[in-house]
Amino acid sequence: MLRHLKTRPVSVQDPGFFDPFEMEAELRDGIAILEEESARMVWQELIDAGEPVDPAHLAVDHWSRLGRVIGPDWATAQSRWLWGVEDTSQLLPVAESLRNELVWPEDTQVIYFDRSFVAVSSWGVFLAAWPNFLWNLGIGNRSLIASYGRPEFLAWHWRAASQAETHTGLRPTA
């Protein structure tokens, strides 16, 4: 399915995507941004046929909002890393929590949905670069990750400055 999607490479100049973090070329090369038409098609197939491509606009009773809360506070770890308060060791508990929650092979293709972009990567690349995906997630916004052939999902919600949550659950499959 993913081979037929129209993508483009990630650029460090893309506003709202991965700046200000510097990403290793190996990780950046493992991420592709979906063109608008492909993003809309994947959104309709995996997330919701009737909504715009923006996780924040999903209904309150949408399955992506009903998962259980897991893991450490990703926003605090990410902020400390961003502002140089802590080294990258702050990021490891978040990646390990995600890895333990979704025991997917590292090469599982995943789709990340944000209000600004939709990206394709492997699960392993996502785990290594999760702060680069979530850095643009502002207060009040949501993002999601799902995969074809896998019922599990992850959803992130930043309710307020001290309330960043990760949710997991099962999405309905046909």
C-alpha positions as CSV (number, residue, x, y, z in Angstrom):
1,M,0.0,0.0,0.0
2,L,2.7,2.5,1.0
3,R,4.6,2.1,-2.3
4,H,1.8,3.9,-4.2
5,L,1.8,7.0,-2.1
6,K,3.3,10.3,-3.3
7,T,6.0,11.4,-0.9
8,R,8.9,13.9,-0.8
9,P,12.0,13.8,1.4
10,V,12.1,15.7,4.7
11,S,14.0,19.0,4.5
12,V,15.5,20.7,7.5
13,Q,14.1,23.9,6.1
14,D,10.5,22.7,6.3
15,P,8.7,25.1,8.5
16,G,6.8,23.4,11.3
17,F,8.2,19.9,10.8
18,F,11.5,19.1,12.5
19,D,13.3,22.4,13.2
20,P,14.9,23.4,15.5
21,F,16.2,19.9,16.2
22,E,19.1,18.7,14.2
23,M,18.5,15.2,12.9
24,E,21.1,12.8,11.8
25,A,21.0,12.3,8.0
26,E,20.3,8.5,8.5
27,L,17.2,9.3,10.5
28,R,16.1,12.1,8.1
29,D,16.5,9.8,5.2
30,G,14.2,7.2,6.8
31,I,11.3,9.7,6.9
32,A,9.1,10.8,4.0
33,I,6.4,13.5,4.0
34,L,3.2,12.5,2.2
35,E,1.9,14.9,-0.4
36,E,-1.6,16.3,0.4
37,E,-3.6,13.8,-1.7
38,S,-1.8,10.8,-0.3
39,A,-2.1,12.1,3.2
40,R,-5.8,12.6,2.8
41,M,-6.2,9.0,1.4
42,V,-4.3,7.4,4.2
43,W,-6.2,9.5,6.8
44,Q,-9.5,8.3,5.4
45,E,-8.3,4.7,5.3
46,L,-6.7,4.5,8.8
47,I,-8.3,7.2,10.9
48,D,-11.5,8.8,9.8
49,A,-13.3,9.1,6.4
50,G,-15.3,12.2,7.3
51,E,-12.9,14.5,9.0
52,P,-10.1,16.8,7.7
53,V,-6.5,15.6,8.2
54,D,-6.0,17.0,11.7
55,P,-6.1,14.9,14.8
56,A,-7.3,17.9,16.9
57,H,-10.6,18.0,14.9
58,L,-11.7,14.5,15.7
59,A,-14.9,14.1,17.7
60,V,-14.6,13.7,21.5
61,D,-15.9,10.1,21.2
62,H,-13.5,9.1,18.3
63,W,-11.6,5.9,19.1
64,S,-8.3,7.8,19.1
65,R,-9.4,9.7,22.2
66,L,-10.6,6.7,24.1
67,G,-7.3,4.9,24.6
68,R,-5.6,4.5,28.0
69,V,-2.8,6.9,29.1
70,I,0.7,5.4,29.2
71,G,4.3,6.3,29.8
72,P,6.3,9.2,31.1
73,D,5.6,12.9,30.3
74,W,7.1,13.3,26.8
75,A,6.7,17.1,26.8
76,T,8.8,17.6,29.9
77,A,11.6,15.4,28.6
78,Q,11.5,17.0,25.2
79,S,11.5,20.5,26.6
80,R,14.5,19.8,28.8
81,W,16.4,18.4,25.8
82,L,15.4,21.3,23.6
83,W,16.5,23.9,26.1
84,G,19.7,22.1,27.0
85,V,18.7,21.5,30.6
86,E,19.2,17.8,30.3
87,D,21.1,15.6,27.9
88,T,19.5,13.0,25.6
89,S,19.1,10.5,28.4
90,Q,15.9,12.3,29.3
91,L,14.5,11.0,26.0
92,L,15.2,7.3,26.6
93,P,12.4,6.6,29.0
94,V,9.9,7.9,26.6
95,A,11.2,5.8,23.7
96,E,11.5,2.7,25.9
97,S,7.9,3.2,27.1
98,L,6.7,3.4,23.5
99,R,8.8,0.4,22.5
100,N,7.4,-1.7,25.4
101,E,3.8,-0.6,24.8
102,L,3.8,-1.4,21.0
103,V,6.0,-4.4,20.5
104,W,6.3,-3.9,16.7
105,P,9.3,-5.0,14.6
106,E,11.6,-2.0,14.1
107,D,10.9,-2.1,10.3
108,T,7.1,-1.8,10.7
109,Q,6.0,1.1,8.4
110,V,4.2,3.7,10.5
111,I,2.2,6.8,9.5
112,Y,2.4,9.8,11.7
113,F,-0.4,12.4,11.6
114,D,0.1,16.0,12.7
115,R,-1.9,19.1,12.0
116,S,1.0,20.3,9.8
117,F,2.1,17.2,8.0
118,V,1.7,13.4,7.6
119,A,4.9,11.4,7.5
120,V,5.9,7.8,6.8
121,S,8.8,6.1,8.6
122,S,9.7,2.8,10.2
123,W,8.9,2.2,13.8
124,G,12.6,2.1,14.6
125,V,13.2,5.5,13.0
126,F,10.2,7.0,14.8
127,L,11.5,5.7,18.2
128,A,14.9,7.2,17.5
129,A,13.5,10.5,16.3
130,W,10.3,11.0,18.3
131,P,11.1,14.5,19.6
132,N,11.6,15.6,16.0
133,F,8.0,14.4,15.2
134,L,6.4,15.9,18.3
135,W,8.3,19.2,18.7
136,N,5.6,21.1,16.7
137,L,2.7,19.7,18.7
138,G,1.4,22.8,20.5
139,I,-0.8,23.0,23.5
140,G,-4.3,21.9,22.7
141,N,-3.2,19.8,19.7
142,R,-3.1,16.1,19.0
143,S,-1.1,13.8,16.8
144,L,-1.5,10.1,16.0
145,I,0.6,7.2,14.8
146,A,-0.9,4.1,13.1
147,S,0.2,1.3,10.7
148,Y,-1.5,-0.7,8.0
149,G,-2.1,-4.2,9.2
150,R,-1.8,-3.3,12.9
151,P,-4.8,-2.5,15.1
152,E,-2.8,-0.6,17.8
153,F,-2.4,3.2,17.7
154,L,-0.6,5.9,19.7
155,A,-2.1,9.3,20.2
156,W,-0.4,12.4,21.8
157,H,-2.3,15.2,23.4
158,W,-0.8,18.3,25.0
159,R,-3.7,19.6,27.2
160,A,-1.8,22.3,29.0
161,A,1.8,23.1,29.9
162,S,2.0,20.4,32.5
163,Q,-0.4,17.9,31.0
164,A,1.1,16.1,28.0
165,E,-0.3,12.6,27.5
166,T,0.3,9.6,25.4
167,H,-2.7,7.3,24.7
168,T,-2.7,3.8,23.3
169,G,-5.5,1.5,22.2
170,L,-6.9,-0.5,19.3
171,R,-8.4,1.2,16.3
172,P,-11.4,-0.4,14.5
173,T,-10.2,-2.5,11.5
174,A,-12.3,-3.7,8.6
